[in-house]
Amino acid sequence: MNNIYTVILGAGEGTRMKSRLPKVLHKVAGKELISHVVDCVLSVNSKKTFVVIGSGSDLVKTYLEKYKNIDTVLQKERLGSGHALLQVKNKVKGLKGNLLVMCGDTPLIKKDTIKKLLSHHLKHKNNVTVLSGTSENPFGYGRIVRDDKGNVLGIVEEKSATMQEKQIKEINSGIYCFKLETLWKALSKVKPNNNKKEYYLTDVISILNKSGYKTDAVSVCSEEEILGVNDRLQLATAGDILRGRKIEELMANGVTIIDPYTTYIDGDVVIGQDTVVKPNTFIEGNVTIGSDCMIGPNTVVVDSKIANNVVIRYSYVDGAKIENNVKIGPFAHIRPDTFLKENVKIGNFSEIKKSFINKNSKVNHLSYIGDATIGKNVNIGAGTITCNYDGKNKHQTILEDEVFVGSNVNLVAPVKIEKGVLIGAGSTITKNVKSGKLAIARAKQIVLDWKKRI
């Protein structure tokens, strides 16, 4: 679709959110509200996108810097949607083509819906095409007013609608496509003749119609898609819908979700076939999970890459890379920058942080491994701790291949244990140990006669 430019209206204060954070930066299903809209726009290959910002403009502007080909435009005074769009006029001056107008607080709109809107607009050579929906209970929405031949005459808001107009079930989504050549002249004629003294973008449709230009509306979306988020309740509702869509998508592609009602999966998560996700599991952020895995129950996975045939039970995994056939849990905590190679086992009440653990190694019980490099075929006994922090700096612990660490061992970093070393249970190791040695560092046992005091 050539010569499509986009404006996203995101200057609303969001007072009903009761938050210091701008409304469009509140997260739903793992992403900021405006990010859902931006991703939708990027799918239609918009040549340039402008975001009108207002309240908390510095935060929104900074957030949008991660996207290419997006400019922000400040609306200093919030005088309505028509006034917001006027702020972009100088940015697109002299350009020809079509302008897609989106709302920054509508995360449920689907990419295919926008593509259908643009396709209809271009095919029929309209001056404006409104994306409309149908609602059995249209209270609060602007109504699409048509003549007896079905031509769109304009949009009437709820407060201005007659009793007959209030019976109309075709509603305005707040999403439009305008032909640039006729938009600005019509927008300049909009007057703030309403209780709020604001410039309504909806007035442009009737102005264009009365000027003899082609106005149209295409109803290709469900009411659900055009739900705007204005408060915390609507935020939760949108999240529920987005997660429901994701779970349906995953199940349709061969993932087993034991209980969809107690499973929470963000929209960008990727999961392979024949993986089973058990109840009370949260999979959040940038997560990729392979095939034939078992995730949950009562498990959280955040921003991690997980390969095939991995089992994670009753555990928390954050920012980790996990290869094939790894077993984690129950009750393990895998922290950021951890890399677990094939066939590693992390057992109950063990914590791993910023460590590399090579193939076939085991940390089975009640251990803390931090800032460590662990070789192949290493066994770490119950209660082992890498003492990596001296109160000021973190230090490295290195265990080479085939090291066996007995129970209740303290490894005081920096320390290097070479290949094949055996460390006796209860030892506190403060110095490097050469390959093949036995290291024991504990006080000699003393047995004394003793009589219990009464």
Buried (B, 14 or more C-beta within 10 A) or exposed (E): BEEBBBBBBBBBEBEBBEBEBBBBBBBBBBBBBBBBBBBBBBEBEBEBBBBBBBBBBEBBBEBBEEBEEBEBBEBEEBBBBBBBBBBBBEEBEEBEBBBBBBBBBBBBBBEEBBBBBBBBBBEEEBBBBBBBBBBEEBEEBBBBBBEEEEEBBBBBBBEBBEEEBEEBBBBBBBBBBBBBEBBBEBBEEBEBEBEEEBBBBBBBBBBBBEEEBBBBBBBBBBBBBBBBBBBEEBBEBBBBBBBBBBBEBBEEEEBBBBEBEBBBBBBBBEBBEBBBBBBBBBBBBBBBBBBBBBBBBBBBBBBBBBBBBBBBBBBBBBBBBBBBBBBBBBBBBBBEBBBBBBBBBBBBBBBBBBBBBBBBBBBBBBBBBBBBBBBBBBBBBBBBBBBBEEEEEEBBBBBBBBBBBBBBBBBBBBBBBBBBBBBBBBBBBEEEBEEEEEBEBEEEEEEEEEEEEE
